[in-house]
Amino acid sequence: MPEGPELHLASCYVNTQCKDLVFAGRVEKSEVTKNPEVPFESSAYRITATSRGKEVRLTLSPLPGARPPQPPLDLVFRFGMSGSFQVVPADALPKHAHLRFYTASPPPRRALCFVDIRRFGHWEVQGTWQPGRGPCVLLEYEKFRENVLQNLADKTFDKPICEALLDQKFFNGIGNYLRAEILHRLKIPPFEKARTVLEALKCWRPGDPGPLAPKGGKSRKKRVKEKSIPEVTDSEDPKSLPKKGLTRARKPGKKSQKGSVDQGTKGHEASTRRPKSQPRLKRRKSAPTSPGSDPGVLEGKQQLVARVRKARTRKGKATSKPRLSPSSSPPPSPSGHPEPGLSPP
């Protein structure tokens, strides 16, 4: 179903296509439509269009010297479910062209047609904007916003926001698909109370260039400009550099004025300062990936293993006692008696 943006585009289409066209003759209506006849006929006239919410107004303006002389005529269209405007050749009219405006000679003649397949659209002769509709959300934004915020006490805003957005008294031009898109993009729960959602806008004011901005704050579209840090060269005075944060680039092996700096290279924009109180971390040497990759390490390990085995052998000889076989006799003690615990075979 055409909504506010579609009707606005339709008015722009009519103004663009009919800008250099001069129309003549009477306005024709199809036989099947139940809309009224258009009592207008002129030898030369132009057509312009404007939109407001879900309505489009065509103005038929006779040119100076046109016959018969008559004042301009306004036609207000509401598109229903499938209404649209098309400019086509006069000999190739669409099937559902229910109202036709023909251009003057010479050929090829063209026709501006109101096409409505489902025939829910209609027009009013000398019509005006419907009084029950609010300001257009596209072309009358300030009036639209004021109309909503000044009437939040209305019972319409007691309803869920998904229902309140369809009330053309406050949201002229909003329909089903726009309602769904608005709530989805703003991540607003559809059954939240409309007054609860809209009351937060009372403390906001028009911003520049954004449409809304908090009082005393910046516009949504404004971005904080990041301060660019210029590159520091060796020719600049070190005293002019900041004492905290970033320091200028330096050559390898150099130190900054306060504290030491991690290894850097000339040409970098800045290096990170390390405070004096922080101890320098010593880097551990990584061992070779495999024992066979370094011959010196392998030889040292072999020597260590040999020393350990030799030491264990010496210790075992010093502490161990000889074992007696069953056929041997125990050694005599100094007193001539056998050792206690040992018996002769």
Backbone as numpy.savetxt, mean C-alpha at the origin, in Angstrom:
# Nx Ny Nz CAx CAy CAz Cx Cy Cz
-24.05 -2.03 -11.54 -24.90 -0.84 -11.54 -24.02 0.40 -11.54
-24.25 1.35 -12.46 -23.44 2.57 -12.49 -23.61 3.38 -11.21
-22.48 3.84 -10.68 -22.51 4.65 -9.46 -21.82 5.99 -9.74
-21.49 6.72 -8.70 -20.97 8.07 -8.87 -19.83 8.19 -9.87
-18.77 7.38 -9.76 -17.66 7.50 -10.71 -18.07 7.21 -12.15
-18.95 6.21 -12.36 -19.37 5.88 -13.72 -20.19 7.01 -14.35
-21.05 7.64 -13.57 -21.83 8.75 -14.13 -20.95 9.97 -14.39
-19.96 10.17 -13.55 -19.02 11.26 -13.81 -18.25 11.01 -15.11
-17.82 9.77 -15.33 -17.13 9.44 -16.58 -18.07 9.58 -17.78
-19.34 9.26 -17.60 -20.30 9.42 -18.70 -20.45 10.88 -19.10
-20.51 11.78 -18.12 -20.61 13.20 -18.45 -19.34 13.70 -19.15
-18.19 13.21 -18.70 -16.94 13.58 -19.37 -16.91 13.05 -20.81
-17.44 11.86 -21.02 -17.50 11.28 -22.36 -18.36 12.13 -23.29
-19.53 12.54 -22.81 -20.42 13.36 -23.64 -19.75 14.68 -24.00
-19.13 15.33 -23.02 -18.48 16.62 -23.30 -17.33 16.48 -24.28
-16.60 15.36 -24.19 -15.46 15.16 -25.10 -15.93 14.85 -26.52
-16.90 13.95 -26.66 -17.35 13.53 -27.98 -18.19 14.59 -28.69
-18.94 15.37 -27.92 -19.86 16.35 -28.53 -19.29 17.76 -28.56
-18.02 17.91 -28.24 -17.43 19.24 -28.16 -17.51 19.97 -29.49
-17.24 19.28 -30.59 -17.21 19.92 -31.92 -18.40 19.52 -32.78
-19.40 18.92 -32.18 -20.56 18.48 -32.95 -21.71 19.48 -32.81
-22.43 19.70 -33.91 -23.64 20.52 -33.91 -24.81 19.61 -34.23
-25.80 19.60 -33.35 -26.96 18.73 -33.52 -28.11 19.53 -34.13
-29.00 18.81 -34.77 -30.14 19.46 -35.43 -31.31 18.48 -35.47
-32.52 19.06 -35.68 -33.72 18.24 -35.80 -34.36 17.97 -34.45
-35.25 17.01 -34.44 -35.97 16.66 -33.24 -35.27 15.52 -32.52
-35.62 15.36 -31.24 -35.07 14.28 -30.42 -36.00 13.08 -30.54
-35.44 11.93 -30.90 -36.23 10.73 -31.11 -36.20 9.83 -29.88
-37.35 9.20 -29.65 -37.50 8.25 -28.55 -37.93 6.91 -29.12
-37.41 5.82 -28.52 -37.80 4.50 -29.02 -39.25 4.20 -28.65
-39.82 3.23 -29.32 -41.22 2.89 -29.11 -41.44 2.06 -27.84
-40.41 1.37 -27.39 -40.62 0.44 -26.28 -40.44 1.10 -24.92
-39.76 2.22 -24.85 -39.52 2.85 -23.56 -40.77 3.55 -23.05
-40.91 3.58 -21.74 -42.04 4.25 -21.10 -41.67 5.64 -20.60
-40.48 6.11 -20.90 -40.07 7.45 -20.50 -40.77 8.50 -21.37
-40.83 9.75 -20.91 -41.60 10.77 -21.64 -40.91 11.22 -22.93
-41.70 11.79 -23.82 -41.18 12.41 -25.03 -40.41 13.68 -24.66
-39.46 14.04 -25.53 -38.66 15.25 -25.33 -39.14 16.29 -26.34
-39.88 17.28 -25.90 -40.43 18.27 -26.84 -39.40 19.33 -27.20
-38.45 18.93 -28.02 -37.38 19.87 -28.40 -37.03 19.61 -29.86
-36.96 20.72 -30.62 -36.55 20.66 -32.02 -35.90 21.98 -32.39
-34.72 21.90 -33.01 -33.97 23.10 -33.36 -33.13 22.80 -34.59
-32.86 23.86 -35.35 -32.03 23.70 -36.54 -30.55 23.57 -36.21
-30.15 24.01 -35.04 -28.74 23.90 -34.63 -28.66 24.09 -33.12
-28.09 23.12 -32.45 -27.91 23.23 -31.00 -26.73 22.37 -30.57
-26.25 22.64 -29.40 -25.13 21.88 -28.82 -25.59 21.18 -27.55
-24.80 20.17 -27.15 -25.13 19.37 -25.97 -23.94 19.38 -25.03
-24.20 19.70 -23.77 -23.19 19.61 -22.70 -23.75 18.77 -21.56
-22.85 18.27 -20.70 -23.27 17.36 -19.63 -22.56 17.72 -18.33
-23.26 17.52 -17.22 -22.70 17.63 -15.87 -23.24 16.46 -15.05
-22.50 16.12 -14.00 -22.92 14.99 -13.15 -22.93 15.43 -11.69
-23.75 14.74 -10.92 -23.83 14.96 -9.47 -24.30 13.67 -8.83
-23.40 12.99 -8.15 -23.78 11.72 -7.54 -24.19 10.70 -8.58
-25.42 10.19 -8.48 -25.93 9.19 -9.40 -26.85 9.80 -10.46
-26.62 11.04 -10.82 -27.44 11.72 -11.83 -26.54 12.43 -12.84
-27.02 12.50 -14.08 -26.36 13.23 -15.16 -27.38 14.17 -15.80
-26.96 15.39 -16.03 -27.86 16.38 -16.65 -27.30 16.79 -18.01
-28.11 16.60 -19.07 -27.77 17.09 -20.40 -28.48 18.42 -20.63
-27.75 19.37 -21.18 -28.31 20.68 -21.50 -28.26 20.87 -23.01
-29.44 21.07 -23.63 -29.55 21.31 -25.07 -29.65 22.81 -25.27
-28.61 23.40 -25.86 -28.51 24.86 -25.99 -28.56 25.25 -27.46
-29.66 25.89 -27.94 -29.73 26.34 -29.34 -28.66 27.39 -29.64
-28.11 27.33 -30.85 -27.12 28.32 -31.28 -27.83 29.60 -31.70
-27.10 30.74 -31.69 -27.72 32.00 -32.15 -28.21 31.88 -33.60
-29.44 32.32 -33.84 -30.03 32.26 -35.18 -30.71 30.96 -35.49
-30.74 30.01 -34.55 -31.38 28.73 -34.81 -32.89 28.90 -34.82
-33.55 28.06 -35.63 -35.00 28.08 -35.76 -35.60 26.74 -35.31
-36.73 26.79 -34.64 -37.38 27.96 -34.04 -36.64 28.42 -32.79
-36.70 29.69 -32.47 -36.02 30.16 -31.26 -36.70 29.62 -30.00
-35.90 29.12 -29.09 -36.42 28.58 -27.83 -35.30 28.55 -26.79
-35.66 28.50 -25.51 -34.64 28.49 -24.46 -33.97 27.12 -24.35
-32.84 27.05 -23.64 -32.18 25.75 -23.43 -33.09 24.79 -22.65
-32.87 23.52 -22.88 -33.66 22.49 -22.24 -32.73 21.56 -21.47
-33.14 21.24 -20.22 -32.36 20.32 -19.37 -33.05 18.97 -19.30
-32.24 17.92 -19.42 -32.72 16.55 -19.25 -31.87 15.90 -18.16
-32.51 15.39 -17.11 -31.81 14.73 -16.01 -31.98 13.22 -16.16
-30.84 12.52 -16.24 -30.84 11.07 -16.45 -30.42 10.36 -15.16
-31.07 9.23 -14.92 -30.64 8.28 -13.89 -30.49 6.93 -14.59
-29.32 6.33 -14.44 -28.93 5.22 -15.31 -29.54 3.88 -14.95
-30.11 3.73 -13.77 -30.65 2.44 -13.39 -29.57 1.39 -13.27
-29.78 0.22 -13.90 -28.83 -0.88 -13.80 -27.81 -0.91 -14.94
-28.16 -0.37 -16.11 -27.28 -0.56 -17.27 -27.25 0.64 -18.22
-27.60 1.82 -17.76 -27.63 2.98 -18.64 -26.24 3.47 -19.01
-26.13 4.07 -20.21 -24.87 4.64 -20.69 -25.15 5.51 -21.90
-24.13 6.30 -22.30 -24.21 7.13 -23.50 -23.22 6.59 -24.52
-23.63 6.64 -25.80 -22.75 6.23 -26.89 -22.94 7.17 -28.07
-21.83 7.52 -28.73 -21.85 8.29 -29.97 -21.52 7.33 -31.10
-22.47 7.13 -32.01 -22.34 6.12 -33.07 -22.77 6.74 -34.40
-22.43 6.09 -35.52 -22.97 6.55 -36.81 -24.49 6.46 -36.83
-25.12 7.39 -37.54 -26.58 7.46 -37.54 -27.21 6.24 -38.19
-26.48 5.56 -39.07 -27.04 4.39 -39.74 -26.67 3.08 -39.04
-26.09 3.15 -37.84 -25.72 1.94 -37.09 -26.06 2.13 -35.62
-27.33 2.36 -35.35 -27.77 2.61 -33.98 -27.76 1.32 -33.17
-27.40 1.40 -31.87 -27.48 0.21 -31.02 -28.92 -0.26 -30.86
-29.08 -1.52 -30.51 -30.40 -2.12 -30.40 -31.24 -1.46 -29.32
-30.60 -1.10 -28.19 -31.34 -0.56 -27.05 -31.10 0.94 -26.89
-31.00 1.67 -28.00 -30.86 3.13 -27.95 -32.25 3.74 -27.80
-32.60 4.12 -26.58 -33.97 4.56 -26.29 -34.16 6.06 -26.45
-33.08 6.83 -26.57 -33.19 8.26 -26.83 -32.02 8.65 -27.73
-32.33 9.42 -28.84 -31.32 9.67 -29.85 -31.31 11.15 -30.23
-30.09 11.70 -30.30 -29.87 13.09 -30.73 -28.99 13.04 -31.98
-29.48 13.59 -33.12 -28.76 13.48 -34.39 -28.01 14.77 -34.70
-26.85 14.59 -35.34 -26.06 15.75 -35.75 -26.63 16.34 -37.04
-26.23 17.58 -37.33 -26.70 18.26 -38.53 -25.93 17.77 -39.75
-26.41 18.14 -40.94 -25.69 17.83 -42.17 -24.44 18.71 -42.23
-23.43 18.40 -43.01 -23.37 17.34 -44.02 -23.02 15.99 -43.41
-23.18 14.93 -44.18 -22.83 13.59 -43.70 -21.32 13.45 -43.57
-20.84 12.45 -42.84 -21.67 11.40 -42.22 -22.33 11.90 -40.94
-23.59 11.62 -40.81 -24.32 12.03 -39.61 -24.03 11.04 -38.48
-24.03 11.58 -37.29 -23.79 10.76 -36.10 -24.94 10.98 -35.13
-24.97 10.13 -34.09 -26.07 10.20 -33.12 -25.53 9.94 -31.72
-25.98 10.78 -30.80 -25.72 10.54 -29.38 -26.91 9.75 -28.83
-26.65 8.56 -28.30 -27.73 7.66 -27.87 -27.62 7.38 -26.37
-28.80 7.35 -25.73 -28.88 6.83 -24.37 -29.26 5.36 -24.48
-28.30 4.48 -24.13 -28.47 3.04 -24.30 -28.75 2.43 -22.93
-29.83 1.63 -22.86 -30.21 1.01 -21.59 -30.80 -0.37 -21.90
-30.02 -1.41 -21.69 -30.44 -2.76 -22.05 -31.60 -3.23 -21.16
-31.50 -3.01 -19.86 -32.51 -3.53 -18.93 -33.68 -2.56 -18.73
-33.57 -1.37 -19.26 -34.65 -0.36 -19.25 -35.09 0.05 -17.84
-34.13 0.06 -16.89 -34.43 0.60 -15.56 -34.09 2.09 -15.48
-33.32 2.59 -16.42 -32.97 4.00 -16.41 -34.13 4.86 -16.91
-34.08 6.13 -16.57 -35.14 7.05 -17.01 -34.60 8.47 -17.06
-35.37 9.36 -17.67 -34.99 10.77 -17.77 -36.21 11.64 -17.46
-35.91 12.87 -17.08 -36.95 13.85 -16.76 -36.71 15.10 -17.60
-37.76 15.58 -18.25 -37.68 16.80 -19.05 -37.77 18.01 -18.11
-36.86 18.95 -18.31 -36.74 20.12 -17.43 -36.60 19.69 -15.97
-35.87 18.59 -15.79 -35.69 18.06 -14.45 -34.58 18.78 -13.69
-34.57 18.57 -12.40 -33.55 19.13 -11.51 -32.95 17.99 -10.68
-31.88 18.32 -9.98 -31.31 17.31 -9.08 -32.34 16.93 -8.03
-32.38 15.67 -7.69 -33.32 15.22 -6.66 -33.03 15.92 -5.34
-34.05 16.50 -4.70 -33.80 17.25 -3.45 -33.36 16.37 -2.29
-33.70 15.09 -2.30 -33.33 14.22 -1.19 -31.90 13.73 -1.22
-31.15 14.09 -2.25 -29.76 13.63 -2.37 -28.81 14.69 -1.83
-27.76 14.20 -1.17 -26.76 15.11 -0.61 -25.76 15.57 -1.65
-24.75 16.34 -1.23 -23.71 16.80 -2.16 -22.94 15.62 -2.76
-22.40 15.84 -3.93 -21.65 14.80 -4.63 -20.34 14.51 -3.90
-20.04 13.24 -3.71 -18.82 12.87 -2.99 -17.58 13.15 -3.82
-17.72 13.30 -5.14 -16.56 13.54 -6.01 -16.32 15.02 -6.26
-17.37 15.75 -6.61 -17.22 17.14 -7.06 -17.55 18.17 -6.00
-18.14 17.76 -4.89 -18.50 18.70 -3.81 -18.02 18.14 -2.48
-16.73 17.87 -2.41 -16.20 17.16 -1.24 -16.41 17.93 0.05
-16.10 19.23 0.06 -16.22 20.00 1.30 -17.66 20.03 1.80
-18.61 20.23 0.90 -20.01 20.23 1.30 -20.45 18.84 1.76
-19.97 17.82 1.07 -20.30 16.44 1.45 -19.80 16.14 2.86
-18.57 16.51 3.15 -17.99 16.22 4.47 -18.71 17.00 5.57
-19.03 18.25 5.28 -19.74 19.08 6.26 -21.14 18.53 6.52
-21.79 18.05 5.47 -23.13 17.50 5.61 -23.14 16.26 6.50
-22.10 15.46 6.42 -22.02 14.24 7.24 -21.71 14.58 8.69
-20.68 15.39 8.92 -20.22 15.64 10.29 -21.20 16.49 11.09
-21.96 17.34 10.43 -22.92 18.16 11.16 -24.23 17.43 11.45
-24.40 16.26 10.88 -25.64 15.51 11.09 -25.40 14.13 11.67
-24.32 13.98 12.45 -24.03 12.68 13.06 -25.08 12.27 14.09
-25.86 13.22 14.57 -26.92 12.88 15.52 -28.13 12.25 14.83
-28.16 12.26 13.50 -29.27 11.68 12.77 -29.35 10.17 13.03
-30.56 9.64 13.00 -30.76 8.22 13.29 -30.12 7.31 12.24
-29.80 7.88 11.07 -29.13 7.08 10.04 -27.81 6.52 10.55
-27.11 7.28 11.38 -25.79 6.87 11.85 -25.86 5.94 13.07
-27.10 5.58 13.49 -27.24 4.51 14.47 -27.10 3.13 13.82
-27.20 3.09 12.51 -27.11 1.83 11.77 -25.66 1.41 11.60
-25.42 0.17 11.21 -24.05 -0.24 10.87 -23.52 0.59 9.70
-22.21 0.75 9.65 -21.60 1.59 8.62 -21.90 1.06 7.23
-22.07 -0.27 7.07 -22.35 -0.83 5.75 -23.73 -0.42 5.25
-24.67 -0.12 6.14 -25.99 0.35 5.73 -26.02 1.86 5.57
-25.33 2.57 6.44 -25.35 4.03 6.37 -24.71 4.55 5.08
-23.72 3.84 4.56 -23.05 4.31 3.34 -23.95 4.30 2.12
-25.07 3.59 2.17 -25.99 3.54 1.03 -27.06 4.62 1.10
-27.08 5.41 2.15 -28.07 6.48 2.27 -27.63 7.66 1.40
-28.37 7.91 0.31 -28.00 8.96 -0.65 -28.19 10.37 -0.09
-28.86 10.47 1.05 -29.00 11.78 1.68 -27.65 12.30 2.17
-26.76 11.37 2.52 -25.44 11.76 3.02 -24.30 11.30 2.11
-24.50 10.18 1.41 -23.43 9.61 0.58 -23.94 9.46 -0.85
-24.15 10.59 -1.50 -24.69 10.61 -2.86 -23.65 10.10 -3.86
-23.96 8.97 -4.49 -23.04 8.39 -5.46 -22.41 7.09 -5.00
-22.60 6.74 -3.73 -22.04 5.49 -3.19 -23.05 4.37 -3.37
-22.59 3.24 -3.90 -23.43 2.07 -4.08 -22.79 0.83 -3.47
-23.25 -0.32 -3.91 -22.81 -1.57 -3.30 -21.31 -1.81 -3.46
-20.81 -1.69 -4.69 -19.41 -2.05 -4.89 -18.47 -1.02 -4.27
-18.85 0.26 -4.31 -18.02 1.28 -3.66 -18.02 1.10 -2.15
-19.16 0.77 -1.59 -19.23 0.54 -0.14 -18.29 -0.59 0.27
-18.32 -1.69 -0.48 -17.46 -2.83 -0.15 -15.98 -2.47 -0.29
-15.63 -1.73 -1.35 -14.23 -1.35 -1.56 -13.74 -0.40 -0.46
-14.57 0.56 -0.07 -14.17 1.53 0.96 -13.90 0.82 2.28
-14.82 -0.03 2.71 -14.65 -0.70 4.00 -13.48 -1.67 3.97
-13.26 -2.32 2.84 -12.14 -3.27 2.74 -10.80 -2.54 2.79
-10.66 -1.47 2.03 -9.37 -0.78 1.97 -9.04 -0.06 3.27
-10.04 0.42 3.97 -9.80 1.09 5.25 -9.83 0.12 6.43
-10.11 -1.17 6.15 -10.13 -2.20 7.19 -11.11 -1.84 8.31
-12.30 -1.41 7.92 -13.36 -1.06 8.87 -14.35 -2.22 8.94
-14.66 -2.74 10.12 -15.67 -3.81 10.22 -17.01 -3.32 9.68
-17.66 -4.04 8.80 -18.88 -3.53 8.15 -20.04 -3.32 9.10
-20.07 -4.04 10.24 -21.19 -3.90 11.16 -20.86 -2.99 12.34
-19.76 -2.26 12.24 -19.45 -1.25 13.26 -20.46 -0.11 13.14
-20.83 0.47 14.28 -21.79 1.56 14.27 -21.24 2.74 13.48
-22.05 3.30 12.59 -21.58 4.36 11.70 -21.11 5.58 12.48
-21.82 5.94 13.52 -21.42 7.12 14.31 -20.07 6.90 14.97
-19.80 5.70 15.43 -18.51 5.40 16.06 -17.37 5.58 15.07
-17.58 5.18 13.83 -16.53 5.28 12.81 -16.30 6.73 12.41
-17.36 7.51 12.26 -17.25 8.85 11.68 -16.98 9.94 12.71
-17.22 9.68 14.00 -16.98 10.72 15.01 -15.51 11.10 15.09
-14.62 10.17 14.75 -13.19 10.47 14.82 -12.79 11.56 13.83
-13.59 11.80 12.79 -13.24 12.81 11.79 -13.52 14.23 12.27
-14.21 14.37 13.39 -14.52 15.72 13.87 -13.28 16.50 14.27
-12.24 15.81 14.73 -11.03 16.49 15.20 -10.03 16.68 14.06
-10.45 16.46 12.83 -9.55 16.61 11.69 -9.97 17.83 10.88
-9.02 18.34 10.15 -9.28 19.51 9.32 -8.68 19.27 7.93
-9.06 20.06 6.93 -8.46 19.88 5.59 -6.97 20.11 5.64
-6.21 19.25 5.01 -4.76 19.36 4.98 -4.27 19.79 3.61
-2.99 20.02 3.50 -2.39 20.40 2.24 -1.09 19.64 2.07
-0.93 18.75 1.08 -1.86 18.53 -0.02 -2.87 17.42 0.23
-2.78 16.71 1.36 -3.70 15.62 1.62 -5.09 16.12 1.95
-6.12 15.28 1.78 -7.50 15.72 2.04 -7.81 15.89 3.51
-7.17 15.13 4.39 -7.44 15.20 5.81 -6.14 15.16 6.58
-6.07 15.89 7.68 -4.89 15.85 8.53 -5.30 16.21 9.94
-4.67 15.61 10.98 -5.01 15.96 12.36 -4.69 17.41 12.65
-5.43 18.02 13.57 -5.15 19.40 13.94 -3.74 19.52 14.51
-3.01 20.49 14.02 -1.65 20.70 14.49 -0.66 19.71 13.95
-1.10 18.79 13.11 -0.19 17.79 12.57 0.07 18.01 11.10
0.73 17.05 10.50 1.05 17.14 9.09 0.07 16.30 8.29
-0.04 16.60 7.02 -0.93 15.88 6.14 -0.48 14.44 5.99
-1.44 13.58 5.67 -1.08 12.17 5.47 -0.07 12.00 4.35
-0.23 12.81 3.31 0.62 12.63 2.14 1.99 13.25 2.31
2.17 14.04 3.36 3.48 14.64 3.59 4.41 13.60 4.18
5.62 13.64 3.79 6.62 12.73 4.29 7.74 13.53 4.92
8.26 13.03 6.02 9.36 13.71 6.70 10.61 13.57 5.85
11.22 14.69 5.54 12.42 14.66 4.72 13.59 14.18 5.56
14.22 13.13 5.11 15.36 12.59 5.83 16.58 13.47 5.59
17.30 13.73 6.67 18.49 14.55 6.57 19.60 13.73 5.94
20.10 14.23 4.84 21.17 13.52 4.14 22.50 13.83 4.80
23.32 12.80 5.00 24.63 12.95 5.62 25.67 13.09 4.51
26.31 14.24 4.37 27.28 14.41 3.28 28.52 13.57 3.53
29.17 13.20 2.45 30.40 12.42 2.56 31.53 13.33 3.03
32.31 12.84 4.00 33.38 13.63 4.59 34.71 13.19 3.99
35.50 14.14 3.58 36.81 13.85 3.00 37.91 14.18 3.99
39.13 13.77 3.66 40.27 13.98 4.56 40.67 15.44 4.65
40.23 16.26 3.69 40.64 17.66 3.70 39.83 18.50 4.68
38.75 17.96 5.23 37.91 18.73 6.15 38.49 18.70 7.55
38.09 19.70 8.33 38.58 19.83 9.69 37.92 18.79 10.58
38.70 17.95 11.30 38.09 16.93 12.17 37.26 17.52 13.29
37.55 18.77 13.71 36.79 19.37 14.81 35.35 19.65 14.40
35.11 19.79 13.10 33.76 20.08 12.64 32.87 18.85 12.57
33.45 17.66 12.78 32.68 16.42 12.72 31.87 16.21 13.99
30.77 15.48 13.94 29.99 15.21 15.17 30.78 14.35 16.13
30.60 14.64 17.43 31.31 13.88 18.47 30.68 12.52 18.72
29.42 12.36 18.37 28.73 11.10 18.60 28.16 10.61 17.28
27.93 9.32 17.23 27.30 8.74 16.06 28.30 8.32 15.02
28.40 9.10 13.94 29.22 8.70 12.82 30.47 9.56 12.73
31.55 8.98 12.29 32.81 9.68 12.09 33.20 9.59 10.63
34.17 10.39 10.26 34.54 10.43 8.85 35.34 9.19 8.46
35.49 9.00 7.15 36.24 7.85 6.65 37.71 8.02 6.97
38.44 6.93 7.11 39.84 6.97 7.48 40.60 5.91 6.72
41.91 5.99 6.80 42.76 5.01 6.16 42.92 3.80 7.07
43.31 2.65 6.49 43.50 1.45 7.34 44.61 1.68 8.36
44.36 1.20 9.61 45.36 1.32 10.66 45.28 2.61 11.44
44.43 3.57 11.02 44.31 4.84 11.73 43.30 4.71 12.86
43.35 5.65 13.80 42.41 5.70 14.91 41.73 7.05 14.92
40.50 7.06 15.44 39.80 8.32 15.56 40.28 9.06 16.79
39.79 10.30 16.95 40.26 11.12 18.06 39.82 10.56 19.40
38.62 10.03 19.48 38.10 9.49 20.74 37.69 8.06 20.50
38.37 7.14 21.20 38.04 5.73 21.03 38.62 5.19 19.74
38.62 3.90 19.62 39.14 3.27 18.42 37.99 2.96 17.48
38.32 2.82 16.23 37.32 2.60 15.21 37.62 1.28 14.55
36.56 0.56 14.20 36.76 -0.70 13.50 37.42 -0.45 12.16
38.03 -1.50 11.64 38.79 -1.37 10.41 37.91 -0.82 9.29
38.33 0.19 8.60 37.59 0.78 7.50 38.51 1.09 6.35
37.98 1.52 5.27 38.78 1.87 4.10 38.43 3.26 3.65
39.36 3.92 3.04 39.15 5.27 2.55 38.11 5.25 1.43
37.23 6.22 1.46 36.19 6.29 0.45 34.83 5.92 0.99
34.79 5.18 2.11 33.49 4.90 2.73 32.96 6.17 3.36
31.64 6.26 3.47 31.06 7.48 4.01 31.35 7.62 5.50
31.28 6.54 6.27 31.46 6.65 7.71 31.76 5.29 8.29
32.36 5.27 9.50 32.61 4.05 10.24 31.96 4.17 11.60
31.69 3.05 12.22 31.02 3.06 13.52 32.03 3.22 14.64
31.79 4.16 15.54 32.70 4.41 16.66 32.47 3.39 17.76
33.55 2.90 18.37 33.45 2.01 19.52 33.91 2.76 20.75
33.09 2.88 21.82 33.50 3.64 23.01 34.75 3.05 23.65
35.46 3.92 24.41 36.68 3.47 25.09 36.37 2.41 26.14
35.23 2.54 26.80 34.91 1.62 27.89 34.65 0.20 27.38
34.35 0.06 26.13 34.05 -1.27 25.61 35.35 -1.98 25.27
35.62 -3.17 25.83 36.88 -3.87 25.54 36.89 -4.39 24.11
38.09 -4.45 23.60 38.24 -4.97 22.25 38.17 -6.49 22.29
37.38 -7.05 21.44 37.22 -8.50 21.39 38.32 -9.10 20.53
39.04 -10.11 21.10 40.10 -10.77 20.36 39.50 -11.89 19.51
40.00 -11.95 18.36 39.49 -12.93 17.42 40.22 -14.26 17.59
39.51 -15.33 17.75 40.11 -16.65 17.91 40.52 -17.19 16.56
41.69 -17.81 16.57 42.16 -18.41 15.34 41.42 -19.73 15.11
40.97 -19.87 13.93 40.22 -21.09 13.61 41.19 -22.22 13.29
40.88 -23.43 13.79 41.71 -24.61 13.55 41.55 -25.07 12.12
42.56 -25.79 11.60 42.42 -26.30 10.23 41.25 -27.27 10.14
40.74 -27.33 8.97 39.53 -28.14 8.76 39.79 -29.62 8.99
40.96 -30.12 8.66 41.26 -31.55 8.84 42.69 -31.70 9.32
43.00 -32.75 10.09 44.36 -32.91 10.62 45.39 -33.04 9.52
45.04 -33.62 8.40 46.02 -33.82 7.35 46.32 -32.59 6.54
45.56 -31.49 6.79 45.79 -30.29 5.99 47.04 -29.55 6.41
47.55 -29.75 7.69 48.75 -29.06 8.19 49.74 -30.13 8.68
50.90 -30.35 8.02 51.85 -31.39 8.46 52.43 -31.12 9.83
52.66 -29.84 10.20 53.22 -29.51 11.50 52.32 -29.93 12.64
51.04 -29.69 12.48 50.09 -30.08 13.52 50.04 -31.59 13.67
50.07 -32.32 12.56 50.03 -33.78 12.62 51.27 -34.36 13.33
52.44 -33.80 13.03 53.68 -34.27 13.66 53.67 -33.99 15.16
53.19 -32.81 15.56 53.12 -32.48 16.98 52.20 -33.41 17.74
51.08 -33.78 17.13 50.15 -34.70 17.79 50.77 -36.09 17.96
51.50 -36.52 16.94 52.14 -37.83 17.05 53.19 -37.86 18.16
53.97 -36.77 18.29 54.96 -36.70 19.36 54.29 -36.70 20.73
53.20 -35.98 20.86 52.48 -35.93 22.13 51.95 -37.32 22.51
51.41 -38.03 21.55 50.89 -39.37 21.83 52.02 -40.31 22.27
53.18 -40.17 21.61 54.32 -41.04 21.98 54.79 -40.75 23.40
54.84 -39.47 23.80 55.26 -39.10 25.15 54.29 -39.66 26.19
53.03 -39.55 25.92 52.03 -40.05 26.87 52.16 -41.56 27.05
52.36 -42.27 25.97 52.50 -43.72 26.07 53.77 -44.09 26.84
54.84 -43.36 26.60 56.11 -43.64 27.29 55.97 -43.40 28.78
55.30 -42.30 29.15 55.10 -41.99 30.56 54.23 -43.05 31.24
53.21 -43.50 30.56 52.36 -44.54 31.14 53.15 -45.85 31.34
54.04 -46.15 30.42 54.85 -47.38 30.54 55.77 -47.32 31.75
56.43 -46.17 31.95 57.32 -46.01 33.10 56.54 -46.09 34.40
55.42 -45.48 34.46 54.63 -45.50 35.68 54.15 -46.91 36.00
53.81 -47.66 34.98 53.34 -49.02 35.20 54.44 -49.93 35.71
55.66 -49.74 35.23 56.77 -50.56 35.70 57.12 -50.25 37.14
57.02 -49.02 37.55 57.39 -48.63 38.92 56.38 -49.11 39.94
55.13 -49.22 39.59 54.09 -49.54 40.58 53.65 -50.99 40.54
53.96 -51.71 39.49 53.48 -53.10 39.38 54.38 -54.07 40.16
53.85 -55.23 40.71 54.57 -56.28 41.43 54.60 -57.54 40.58
55.68 -58.32 40.67 55.74 -59.55 39.86 54.78 -60.59 40.40
54.17 -61.29 39.51 53.23 -62.35 39.89 54.00 -63.69 39.98
53.65 -64.54 40.98 54.29 -65.85 41.21 53.51 -66.94 40.51
54.24 -67.77 39.86 53.59 -68.91 39.21 53.37 -70.01 40.24
52.51 -70.96 40.04 52.24 -72.03 41.03 53.46 -72.88 41.35
54.40 -73.03 40.41 55.56 -73.90 40.64 56.71 -73.22 41.36
56.64 -71.93 41.45 57.75 -71.20 42.08 57.45 -70.98 43.55
58.53 -70.90 44.37 58.36 -70.67 45.81 58.56 -69.21 46.11
57.91 -68.72 47.13 58.05 -67.30 47.46 59.44 -66.99 47.97
59.86 -65.78 47.71 61.20 -65.41 48.20 61.22 -65.40 49.72
62.34 -65.85 50.32 62.41 -65.88 51.80 62.48 -64.49 52.37
61.87 -64.37 53.52 61.92 -63.08 54.22 63.22 -62.97 54.98
63.58 -61.81 55.43 64.82 -61.65 56.18 64.85 -62.51 57.44
63.71 -62.85 58.01 63.68 -63.66 59.24 63.70 -65.14 58.96
63.71 -65.56 57.74 63.72 -66.97 57.38 62.35 -67.57 57.24
61.29 -66.81 57.47 59.91 -67.29 57.32 59.30 -66.70 56.07
58.37 -67.41 55.49 57.74 -66.87 54.26 56.92 -65.62 54.56
56.69 -64.85 53.50 55.92 -63.61 53.61 54.49 -63.92 54.07
53.89 -63.06 54.88 52.50 -63.30 55.27 51.60 -63.26 54.05
50.66 -64.15 54.07 49.72 -64.20 52.94 50.18 -65.09 51.84
51.46 -65.59 51.91 51.98 -66.48 50.88 52.24 -67.84 51.50
51.84 -68.86 50.89 52.03 -70.23 51.42 52.82 -71.03 50.41
53.65 -71.94 50.92 54.42 -72.76 49.99 53.52 -73.69 49.23
53.94 -74.09 48.08 53.09 -74.98 47.28 52.94 -76.33 47.94
